Amino acid sequence: MEQKNVEKILNLVKDGKMTVADAMLELKEEPFKDLGFAKLDLHRGLRQGAAEVIYGASKTPEQIVKISQSFLQQGQETVLITRMSKEAAEITKSSIDCFKYDELSKIGIVGEMPKSNTKGRIVIATGGTSDMPVAEEAALTAEVYGNKVVRLYDVGVSGLHRLLNHLYDIMTAKVIIAIAGMEGALASVIGGLSDCPVIAVPTSVGYGASFGGVAALLSMLNSCASGVSVVNIDNGFGAGYLASMINHIGEEDK
């Protein structure tokens, strides 16, 4: 159950349009829905402030469709699907009208993209164009959760002047996601230029000695710049979600 639905129930009780007993019955609704192959966490939005996300990898298209439809039936307005194959997207599109798919990031979105509800901005910077699939996963995740996102792509350290051309964006961001493969130096450079939290995302981009992103991961973990945290290799979703949490701090009081 989403927070707004709980607020609606409480307001109905306040206005005398619903009895306390009926409200208790609504709130005691089963906290998950069992589809047999999946148990949907219906109270996650209320508990954590963000509804459950569908991890599309290894799920069949039919499973994704059934889960998405169930969330919609429960009143969820936007459903985020990560790591979704093009085949699954095509089947979902034929079954659900309000579905959009981004092939680059493998992100599927069911329902309407919400409007931004924050004053702060999330800046997403990549070392190279090859990091864009991970960056778009982070960007779309952040936008689904109501954030303003600024994209700075291909601003890696091999041409540092490209990054320095965006100093205003870096210095006015509330949180920055730095995404890079190879040696992962971008996170340290951005960390040394900004006064906000920096979330570093190592990618599996690079030649043999990059070890599928392990070299960038270790480099980012050993960053000498203060305020840099690191998520897992290629984990754009995790970075976008965490950035959204940081960006929303204090917003509810405004």
C-alpha positions as CSV (number, residue, x, y, z in Angstrom):
1,M,0.0,0.0,0.0
2,E,1.4,3.4,-1.0
3,Q,1.7,6.2,1.5
4,K,-0.9,8.3,-0.4
5,N,-3.5,5.5,-0.1
6,V,-3.0,5.4,3.7
7,E,-3.3,9.2,3.9
8,K,-6.6,8.9,1.9
9,I,-8.0,6.4,4.3
10,L,-7.0,8.5,7.3
11,N,-8.6,11.6,5.8
12,L,-11.8,9.6,5.1
13,V,-11.9,8.7,8.8
14,K,-11.2,12.3,9.8
15,D,-14.1,13.5,7.6
16,G,-16.4,10.9,9.0
17,K,-16.8,9.1,5.7
18,M,-15.2,5.9,6.9
19,T,-15.5,4.1,10.2
20,V,-12.4,3.3,12.3
21,A,-13.3,-0.4,11.9
22,D,-13.4,-0.2,8.1
23,A,-10.1,1.7,8.1
24,M,-8.5,-1.0,10.2
25,L,-9.7,-3.6,7.8
26,E,-8.2,-1.7,4.9
27,L,-4.9,-1.2,6.7
28,K,-4.8,-4.9,7.7
29,E,-4.9,-5.9,4.1
30,E,-2.4,-8.7,3.3
31,P,1.0,-7.0,3.0
32,F,1.9,-9.1,0.0
33,K,0.2,-10.8,-2.9
34,D,1.1,-14.4,-3.7
35,L,1.1,-15.0,-7.5
36,G,2.6,-18.5,-7.0
37,F,5.9,-17.7,-8.7
38,A,6.3,-14.3,-6.9
39,K,5.2,-12.7,-3.7
40,L,4.6,-9.0,-4.3
41,D,5.6,-6.7,-1.5
42,L,2.6,-4.3,-1.5
43,H,3.6,-2.4,1.6
44,R,7.1,-1.5,0.5
45,G,6.1,2.0,-0.7
46,L,4.6,2.7,2.8
47,R,7.6,1.1,4.6
48,Q,10.5,2.5,2.5
49,G,8.9,5.4,0.6
50,A,9.5,3.7,-2.8
51,A,7.5,0.8,-4.3
52,E,9.0,-2.5,-5.2
53,V,10.9,-2.7,-8.5
54,I,10.8,-5.6,-10.9
55,Y,14.2,-7.1,-11.7
56,G,13.6,-8.3,-15.2
57,A,16.7,-10.5,-15.8
58,S,15.9,-14.3,-15.7
59,K,12.1,-13.6,-15.5
60,T,9.9,-14.8,-18.3
61,P,8.0,-12.1,-20.2
62,E,4.8,-13.6,-18.9
63,Q,5.9,-13.3,-15.3
64,I,6.9,-9.6,-15.9
65,V,3.5,-8.9,-17.4
66,K,1.6,-10.6,-14.5
67,I,3.6,-8.8,-11.9
68,S,3.2,-5.4,-13.6
69,Q,-0.5,-5.9,-14.0
70,S,-0.9,-6.9,-10.3
71,F,1.0,-3.8,-9.2
72,L,-1.3,-1.6,-11.3
73,Q,-4.4,-3.3,-9.9
74,Q,-3.1,-2.5,-6.4
75,G,-3.0,1.2,-7.3
76,Q,0.7,1.6,-8.1
77,E,0.9,4.4,-10.7
78,T,4.4,3.7,-12.0
79,V,6.2,0.4,-12.2
80,L,10.0,0.2,-12.8
81,I,11.5,-2.8,-14.5
82,T,15.3,-3.2,-14.7
83,R,17.5,-5.4,-16.8
84,M,14.7,-6.2,-19.2
85,S,15.3,-8.0,-22.5
86,K,14.0,-6.6,-25.8
87,E,11.9,-9.8,-26.2
88,A,10.3,-9.3,-22.8
89,A,9.7,-5.6,-23.7
90,E,7.9,-6.5,-26.9
91,I,5.6,-9.0,-25.2
92,T,4.9,-6.5,-22.3
93,K,4.1,-3.8,-24.8
94,S,1.5,-6.0,-26.5
95,S,-0.1,-6.7,-23.2
96,I,0.1,-3.3,-21.4
97,D,-0.7,-0.1,-23.2
98,C,1.0,2.3,-20.8
99,F,4.4,0.7,-21.3
100,K,7.7,2.3,-22.5
101,Y,11.1,0.7,-23.0
102,D,14.6,2.1,-23.3
103,E,16.7,-0.4,-25.1
104,L,20.0,1.3,-24.1
105,S,19.5,0.9,-20.4
106,K,17.2,-2.1,-20.6
107,I,14.7,-0.2,-18.4
108,G,11.0,-0.7,-18.8
109,I,8.4,1.7,-17.3
110,V,4.7,0.9,-16.8
111,G,2.5,3.9,-16.2
112,E,3.2,7.6,-16.3
113,M,6.6,9.1,-15.5
114,P,6.1,11.2,-12.4
115,K,6.9,14.9,-12.4
116,S,9.9,16.1,-10.4
117,N,9.1,16.7,-6.7
118,T,12.5,18.0,-5.5
119,K,14.4,21.2,-5.7
120,G,17.8,19.6,-5.7
121,R,19.4,18.1,-8.8
122,I,21.2,14.8,-9.4
123,V,24.1,15.1,-11.8
124,I,25.1,11.9,-13.6
125,A,28.6,12.0,-15.2
126,T,30.3,9.2,-17.3
127,G,33.9,8.7,-18.2
128,G,32.9,7.7,-21.7
129,T,30.1,7.0,-24.1
130,S,30.5,3.2,-23.4
131,D,29.3,3.9,-19.9
132,M,26.0,5.2,-21.0
133,P,23.9,2.0,-20.6
134,V,24.7,2.1,-16.8
135,A,24.2,5.8,-16.7
136,E,20.8,5.7,-18.3
137,E,19.8,3.0,-15.8
138,A,20.7,5.3,-13.0
139,A,19.1,8.4,-14.7
140,L,15.8,6.7,-15.5
141,T,15.6,5.2,-12.0
142,A,16.1,8.6,-10.4
143,E,13.5,10.2,-12.7
144,V,11.0,7.5,-11.9
145,Y,11.4,8.5,-8.2
146,G,10.7,12.2,-9.0
147,N,14.1,13.7,-9.4
148,K,15.6,16.3,-11.7
149,V,18.5,14.7,-13.5
150,V,21.4,16.5,-15.4
151,R,23.4,14.2,-17.7
152,L,27.1,14.9,-18.4
153,Y,28.2,12.1,-20.7
154,D,31.8,11.4,-22.0
155,V,33.6,13.8,-19.6
156,G,36.4,11.4,-18.6
157,V,39.9,12.2,-17.3
158,S,41.5,11.5,-20.7
159,G,40.1,15.0,-21.7
160,L,39.7,16.7,-18.4
161,H,38.7,20.1,-20.0
162,R,35.4,18.5,-21.0
163,L,34.5,17.9,-17.3
164,L,35.8,21.4,-16.2
165,N,33.4,22.9,-18.8
166,H,30.6,21.8,-16.5
167,L,31.8,23.1,-13.2
168,Y,28.5,25.0,-12.5
169,D,26.5,21.7,-12.7
170,I,29.0,19.9,-10.5
171,M,29.1,22.6,-7.8
172,T,25.4,23.1,-7.6
173,A,24.4,19.5,-7.5
174,K,22.8,18.0,-4.4
175,V,24.3,14.6,-5.3
176,I,26.5,13.3,-8.1
177,I,26.8,9.9,-9.7
178,A,30.2,9.3,-11.3
179,I,30.2,6.3,-13.6
180,A,33.4,5.0,-15.2
181,G,35.2,1.9,-16.3
182,M,38.9,1.5,-17.1
183,E,40.8,2.8,-14.0
184,G,37.7,4.6,-12.6
185,A,39.5,7.9,-11.9
186,L,36.5,10.1,-12.7
187,A,35.0,9.6,-9.2
188,S,38.1,10.9,-7.4
189,V,38.3,14.0,-9.7
190,I,34.6,14.8,-9.2
191,G,34.9,14.1,-5.5
192,G,37.7,16.7,-5.3
193,L,35.6,19.4,-7.1
194,S,32.2,19.0,-5.4
195,D,30.8,19.7,-1.9
196,C,28.0,17.1,-2.1
197,P,27.9,13.3,-1.8
198,V,29.4,11.4,-4.8
199,I,28.2,7.9,-5.6
200,A,30.8,6.1,-7.7
201,V,29.7,3.3,-10.1
202,P,32.4,1.2,-11.6
203,T,31.5,-0.3,-15.0
204,S,32.8,-3.4,-16.7
205,V,34.1,-1.3,-19.6
206,G,37.8,-1.7,-20.4
207,Y,40.5,-4.0,-21.7
208,G,41.8,-7.2,-20.0
209,A,43.5,-5.8,-17.0
210,S,40.3,-4.0,-16.0
211,F,39.1,-7.4,-14.9
212,G,35.5,-6.7,-15.9
213,G,35.2,-3.7,-13.7
214,V,37.2,-4.9,-10.7
215,A,40.1,-2.5,-11.4
216,A,37.6,0.5,-11.4
217,L,35.9,-0.8,-8.3
218,L,39.1,-1.0,-6.3
219,S,40.3,2.4,-7.5
220,M,37.0,4.0,-6.4
221,L,37.1,2.2,-3.1
222,N,40.6,3.6,-2.5
223,S,39.6,7.2,-3.6
224,C,41.5,9.9,-1.7
225,A,38.6,12.3,-2.2
226,S,36.3,12.5,0.8
227,G,32.6,11.9,0.4
228,V,32.8,9.3,-2.3
229,S,30.8,6.1,-1.8
230,V,30.8,3.1,-4.1
231,V,28.1,0.7,-5.4
232,N,28.6,-2.6,-7.2
233,I,29.9,-3.0,-10.8
234,D,27.4,-1.8,-13.4
235,N,24.8,-1.1,-10.7
236,G,23.2,1.9,-12.2
237,F,19.9,1.2,-10.4
238,G,21.5,1.1,-7.0
239,A,23.2,4.4,-7.6
240,G,20.0,6.0,-8.9
241,Y,18.0,4.8,-6.0
242,L,20.5,5.9,-3.4
243,A,20.9,9.3,-5.1
244,S,17.1,9.8,-5.0
245,M,17.1,9.0,-1.2
246,I,19.8,11.7,-0.7
247,N,18.1,14.2,-2.9
248,H,14.8,13.9,-1.1
249,I,16.3,14.5,2.4
250,G,14.7,17.6,3.8
251,E,12.3,18.0,0.9
252,E,9.3,16.7,2.9
253,D,9.8,19.6,5.3
254,K,9.6,22.3,2.6
